[in-house]
Amino acid sequence: MKISPLADRVVIKMVEAEETTKSGIVLASSAQEKPQVAEVLAVGPGGMVDGKEVVMNIKVGDKVIASKYSGTEVKVDGEEVLIVRQSDILAIVED
């Protein structure tokens, strides 16, 4: 199944938390932080939203940080994804 977001919506999938620290210590699952970085899977076309023109600055493949309690969780082909507004994306992560 494919999801095509409308207007200023973006489909993101949370990136798995790292299981080891930079120094090589393996973390138990209870000690791991909830992932904050997500990968963009699909981007809406933008356009007129609430009477204002919205230009989409996010593209598929970007790694982003979104607001903690934003969006709608949806299960697609057994994977959990999140649909958020572009305005709920706080930053683009660059490696």
C-alpha angles and dihedrals in degrees: 000000000000126000119210110190120218130228112337097350125125128196113219136177121208114243114236116261116251114259096205133047122237089262091055101257111148112229124216113237090249091057095051119103120236107263115259099181118083135184119231111238101174138004129206122233097252115215129137113358119172090343095307130104111245119199114197112235095175123083135193111277096030117133109226144174114228132192111280099239101030132112138021123285115227131178113225120180090339095309124109115231132174127227111208138165116256087242089062090062108096102187147352112240116224122196 
